[in-house]
Amino acid sequence: MGLEPGDAVLIHSSLKSFGHVEGSAFTVVGSLLDVLGEEGTLIVPTLTGRREDSLSCPPVFHVLDTMCWTGIIPETVRNMEGARRSLHPTHSAAAIGGRKEYITTGHEKSGSPCDENSPYYKNAEINGYIMLAGVDQESNTSIHSCEEIAGVPYHLQEAEIDITITGYEGKRLTVRNRLHDWEKPGTDFNKLDELLEKKGIMKKYRAGNSLIRLIKANDMFEYTIDLLRKDPYYLLI
C-alpha cells in the first residue's frame, strides 16, 4: 500500500472484515508494526465517550482500566507492552512506536476532544496516514478534528466542564473540556469519500476480505477544513 518504515498510521478497524485471520488481532497489529519498523508509529482510537456524558453526568476515565468501544484491534494495541495512551476523558488514543510520546502527550490540555493537542491532529502534523480497515468514513475520528478546527457550530456541547480523570501511576488530574454533542444534527461523513479519492488524498486496497482506505492525513485536514470553513454545514444530512 506504500507504507514505509518510519511512517505513522492511525488505524480505524473491523477485525471481522478481514475474514479468518490466524492469530486474530495480534497478526494484524504485528503486520503493521513489521512494516513501520522501530521508528514508525501505530496509533489507534481508544474512545470511551458515552451518550450520557454531560455536565450532570461527567465521563469517568482511568487510563489503564477504562476499556474502549472501538474494537479488538485498539484494545490489543492499548494493552501491549510499551504502548502509551493519551489522557482524555472521551476521545483518547493509544500509540506504540518511535513517536508515541509526541502523539499522546498533551491531550489532557485540549479544550475540546480532537483539537490541535489531540493525537488526531498531531498525526496529520507529522504527515502520517489514516487507515480505515473494513470501516468507512463514519469511523474516521479525524473528521471530528477538522470540524473542531474549522469551528462548525453543531459538533460540541456548549458548556465547558471540569472532569477528574485517573492517569498513569494513579495520578488524579482535572481537565476542562467541551464534550461531544450526541444530540447534534445527523452528519454524513461518507460525503467525503468520493471527494478524497478524486483528489488523490485517499487510495483503496484489499487485504483479505477487507476494503482498506489509506488517507494522507495532512492533505485530508487541509481539504476538509477549507471545505468546512466555506460551508460549516456541509457534513450535515
C-alpha positions in Angstrom: 0.0 0.0 0.0 3.0 2.3 0.0 3.6 2.4 3.8 7.3 2.6 4.7 9.5 2.3 7.8 9.2 5.4 9.9 5.6 6.2 8.9 2.8 7.0 11.3 -0.6 5.3 10.8 -3.8 5.9 12.7 -6.0 2.8 12.1 -9.8 2.5 12.5 -10.7 -1.1 12.0 -13.1 -4.0 12.0 -11.2 -7.3 12.6 -14.0 -9.4 11.2 -13.9 -7.5 7.9 -10.6 -9.4 7.1 -12.3 -12.8 7.3 -10.4 -15.5 9.2 -7.1 -14.3 10.5 -4.8 -16.8 12.1 -3.6 -15.1 15.3 -6.5 -12.7 15.3 -5.8 -9.0 16.1 -2.2 -9.8 17.1 -1.5 -10.8 13.5 -2.9 -7.5 12.0 -1.1 -5.4 14.6 2.2 -7.3 14.2 2.0 -7.0 10.4 1.6 -3.2 10.7 4.4 -2.9 13.2 6.7 -5.0 10.9 6.1 -2.6 8.1 6.5 0.6 10.2 9.7 -0.6 11.9 11.1 0.7 15.2 10.9 4.4 14.2 7.3 4.1 12.9 4.2 4.7 15.0 1.0 2.8 15.1 -2.0 4.8 16.6 -5.4 3.5 17.5 -8.5 5.4 18.7 -9.4 4.2 22.2 -12.7 6.1 22.6 -14.8 5.9 25.7 -17.3 8.7 25.4 -21.0 7.8 26.0 -24.3 9.4 25.1 -24.9 10.2 28.8 -21.8 12.4 29.1 -22.8 15.8 30.2 -22.5 18.5 32.8 -24.8 16.5 35.1 -23.1 13.1 34.3 -19.4 13.7 33.6 -17.4 10.9 32.0 -15.2 8.6 34.0 -11.8 7.7 32.7 -8.9 5.6 34.0 -6.0 5.4 31.5 -5.3 1.8 32.3 -8.6 0.3 33.3 -11.2 2.0 31.1 -11.9 -0.2 28.0 -12.5 1.4 24.7 -15.5 0.6 22.5 -13.7 0.9 19.2 -12.9 -2.8 18.7 -10.4 -5.6 19.4 -7.5 -4.1 17.4 -7.4 -0.9 19.5 -7.9 -2.9 22.7 -5.0 -5.1 21.7 -2.7 -2.2 21.0 -3.5 -0.2 24.2 -2.7 -3.3 26.3 0.6 -4.1 24.6 3.8 -3.6 26.5 5.3 -0.3 25.5 2.0 1.3 24.4 1.1 4.8 25.6 -2.5 6.2 25.8 -3.4 9.8 25.8 -5.2 11.3 28.7 -8.6 12.4 27.5 -11.9 11.5 29.2 -13.8 10.6 26.0 -11.5 10.6 22.9 -8.2 9.1 23.9 -5.9 7.4 21.5 -3.1 4.8 22.2 0.2 4.6 20.3 3.2 2.4 20.1 6.5 3.1 18.3 9.0 5.8 17.8 6.7 8.9 18.2 4.3 7.5 20.7 5.2 10.1 23.4 4.8 13.0 21.0 1.5 11.7 19.7 -0.1 11.1 23.0 1.4 13.8 25.3 -0.7 16.9 26.0 -4.1 15.6 25.0 -5.3 16.4 28.6 -4.7 20.1 27.7 -7.2 20.0 24.9 -10.2 22.4 25.2 -12.2 20.0 23.0 -11.9 16.3 22.2 -10.0 16.5 18.9 -8.3 19.9 18.8 -4.7 20.7 18.0 -3.4 19.0 21.1 -5.0 15.7 20.1 -3.3 12.7 18.6 -5.6 13.1 15.5 -4.3 16.5 14.7 -0.7 15.5 15.6 -0.8 12.6 13.2 -1.6 15.0 10.4 1.0 17.4 11.6 3.8 14.8 11.1 2.4 13.7 7.7 1.0 10.4 9.0 -1.7 8.3 7.4 -5.3 7.4 8.4 -6.2 3.8 7.6 -9.8 2.7 7.5 -9.7 -1.1 7.5 -13.1 -2.6 6.9 -14.9 0.6 8.1 -16.0 3.7 6.2 -15.6 7.5 6.8 -18.2 7.3 9.6 -15.4 5.8 11.8 -12.9 8.5 10.8 -12.4 10.4 14.1 -10.0 12.8 12.4 -13.0 14.4 10.7 -14.2 15.5 14.1 -10.8 17.1 14.5 -11.4 19.0 11.2 -14.9 20.1 12.5 -13.4 21.4 15.7 -10.6 23.3 14.0 -13.0 24.8 11.4 -15.3 25.8 14.2 -18.6 24.2 13.0 -21.5 25.3 15.2 -23.1 21.9 15.8 -20.4 19.4 17.0 -19.9 20.2 20.7 -21.9 20.7 23.8 -22.0 24.4 24.8 -20.7 24.1 28.4 -17.1 23.7 29.4 -16.9 21.3 32.3 -14.2 20.1 34.7 -13.6 16.4 34.6 -11.4 14.4 37.0 -9.6 11.5 35.4 -7.0 9.0 36.5 -3.7 8.9 34.7 -0.6 6.8 35.0 0.6 5.7 38.4 -2.9 6.5 39.7 -2.4 10.3 39.4 -5.6 12.2 39.6 -6.0 15.3 37.4 -8.7 17.7 36.4 -9.2 18.6 32.8 -11.5 21.3 31.4 -13.3 20.3 28.2 -16.3 20.6 26.0 -18.0 17.3 25.3 -19.2 15.7 22.1 -22.9 16.6 21.5 -24.6 13.3 21.0 -27.9 15.1 20.3 -26.4 17.1 17.4 -28.0 17.1 13.9 -27.1 14.0 11.9 -24.0 14.0 9.8 -22.8 12.1 6.8 -19.0 11.7 6.8 -19.2 9.5 3.7 -19.9 12.6 1.6 -16.1 13.0 1.7 -15.3 9.5 0.4 -15.5 10.1 -3.3 -14.1 13.6 -3.0 -10.9 12.4 -1.2 -10.4 9.6 -3.7 -10.8 12.0 -6.7 -8.3 14.5 -5.1 -5.8 11.7 -4.8 -5.8 12.1 -1.0 -7.2 8.6 -0.5 -6.5 5.2 -2.2 -8.3 1.9 -1.8 -6.8 -1.5 -1.4 -7.7 -5.1 -0.4 -6.3 -7.1 2.5 -8.1 -10.5 2.7 -11.8 -9.6 2.5 -11.2 -6.2 4.0 -11.5 -3.0 1.9 -8.7 -0.7 3.1 -8.8 3.1 2.7 -5.5 4.8 3.1 -5.6 8.5 3.6 -2.9 11.2 3.7 -3.9 12.8 6.9 -2.4 16.3 6.4 -3.9 16.6 2.9 -7.3 15.4 4.3 -7.1 18.0 7.1 -6.3 20.9 4.7 -9.0 19.9 2.2 -11.7 19.2 4.8 -11.0 22.3 7.0 -11.1 24.5 3.9 -14.4 22.9 2.8 -16.0 23.4 6.3 -14.8 27.0 6.6 -16.6 27.7 3.3 -19.7 25.7 4.3 -19.8 24.8 8.0 -22.9 22.7 7.4 -21.6 20.6 4.6 -21.4 17.4 6.5 -25.0 17.5 7.9 -27.5 15.2 6.4 
